[in-house]
Amino acid sequence: MIGASRASFVEARERLEAVLSAGDPAAFGDELFAVLHLLDREHVLRRALSDPAQPAERRAELATAVLDGKVSPAVRDFVAEVVRLRWARSIELTDAVEELAVTAVAAGAEQQGRIDDLEDELFRFGRIVEAQPELRGALVDRRVPGEPKAELLTTLLEGKTTAATLRLVTEAVTHPRGRSLERALETYGRIAAERRDRVVAVVRTAVELDDQRRTRLQAALSAQYGRDVHLNIEVDPTVLGGISVQIGDEEIDGTIARRLEDVRRRIERAS
């Protein structure tokens, strides 16, 4: 999002925080996801609710009429407030609703003291999917309806992860919105981290880091970026030694594998 849509999203997120403090964040997030699914299905409605040529009050009245009786009054009124804001493109409205829904689910995990678990579990599930092609194939197969996929995820994750993790993984699998499963999980993990004003660092290392090394690395990265940093540790024997750290698009690679690759490239250029 850029420009007007970004400003509108910031305002919508601030309004969301006020609403969540007075209710059940997880239930609120579920209903926002239902609104998202409706807007993704109904292109004409989505365009009408985001059309800047229409008065804001008319857009809000339309949202209220469509959602009345289908979601709770709190969600209905909140969505009406969201569509009153200015959105440059209709897709930016739906992207905003999705991020607000994830934020609400994350707020529910935070309310239960489980937001760290949520971040870790989203990351770990993404890595499990990458490592198990058969599981990934079953979850992303477009020929398979969403309901059997959701049942499979419930069998795999219920009681083993937080309810928020199961909810967000199920959403990523059954409503990918044109993204890969891994990308959707990464996006949801980022949103959960941003709720606590921190960034996520994916750390690849040949061996598991002990608590002391984790603490030192986390402190160093937090000092460098000026924000709390959440570490997602990926043990990967192919790095041989050292570690690599990726934060967003920035990568700090201190692995032996990378150094060996650099040496190989220099030799090839010299030959």
Secondary structure as GFF3:
##gff-version 3
##sequence-region A 1 271
A	DSSP	alpha_helix	3	20	.	.	.	ID=ss1
A	DSSP	alpha_helix	25	41	.	.	.	ID=ss2
A	DSSP	alpha_helix	43	50	.	.	.	ID=ss3
A	DSSP	alpha_helix	56	67	.	.	.	ID=ss4
A	DSSP	alpha_helix	73	84	.	.	.	ID=ss5
A	DSSP	alpha_helix	90	111	.	.	.	ID=ss6
A	DSSP	alpha_helix	115	131	.	.	.	ID=ss7
A	DSSP	alpha_helix	133	140	.	.	.	ID=ss8
A	DSSP	alpha_helix	146	157	.	.	.	ID=ss9
A	DSSP	alpha_helix	163	174	.	.	.	ID=ss10
A	DSSP	alpha_helix	181	195	.	.	.	ID=ss11
A	DSSP	beta_strand	198	205	.	.	.	ID=ss12
A	DSSP	alpha_helix	211	225	.	.	.	ID=ss13
A	DSSP	beta_strand	228	235	.	.	.	ID=ss14
A	DSSP	three_ten_helix	237	239	.	.	.	ID=ss15
A	DSSP	beta_strand	243	247	.	.	.	ID=ss16
A	DSSP	beta_strand	250	253	.	.	.	ID=ss17
A	DSSP	alpha_helix	256	270	.	.	.	ID=ss18
###
